Structure formats: structure tokens, C-alpha cells
């Protein structure tokens, strides 16, 4: 059984504007605290943490119509991992951003989930402050 965690936040900015940042795999380091770089090559992305640890990922989905981005960490410590970012248009020039994580071992979902909550707060700060 996987560990799962989900965080969501309403952002007072259009879904298209938020998706332009959140849906760009190479720009994760701009709004995810603790990630200092992110590089993509096809469906592969490597993020580097502030402590210099590279973390390879496989991009599973980048759907500009549904505004869904899914990836999985390909580190051997995980039996399974999937991260999903959804940007949902609320049709009032705001959107709901949902960041969910499922992982095995289960405890890793909690570890990653702490980071994703902070990332959503930073995304909101940037999007609402950059009008």
C-alpha cells in the first residue's frame, strides 16, 4: 500500500498564468524551495537540492489541455513514486493547484509532502505578487 499526501491552494491568478510556471519542468527550481536547479532532456529531468544531491526523475505526463504534470523519482530508495500537479481553472480568474504524492516506502510520501506544501505557498506568493 502506497503512502499518499495531497496539498491544495487557491491562487488569485488565471490558470493559464499559473500553468505557464508550474507546468514547465525546467522551471521547478524557481518555485520549489530547496531545489537549486532543474534540467530537462526529453522526458528526463534532474533536480538538484540545496545540499547538492541530484535527483533523477522521469516525466510521465505534461498535458497542456488538462494542465496536469506527473513525474516519478527514479531513485533506488523508491519502490514506487508519482508526483502530480494539477492546475484547475475556477473560471473567476483564480485557480486551484493540487500537488499530490504517492510513494513506497510510505514514509517518503510524508517527507516529500512537507516540501510540496512549501512549494505551493511559494507558487502562490510569486503568482499573486507578480501581477
Secondary structure, 3 states (H helix, E strand, C coil): CCEEEEEEEEECCCHHHHHHHHCCHHHHHHCCCCEEEEEEECCEEEEEECCCCEEEEEEEEEECCCCEEEEEECCCCCCEEEEEEEEEECCCCCEEEEEEEEEECCHHHHHHHHHHHHHHHHHHHHHHHCC
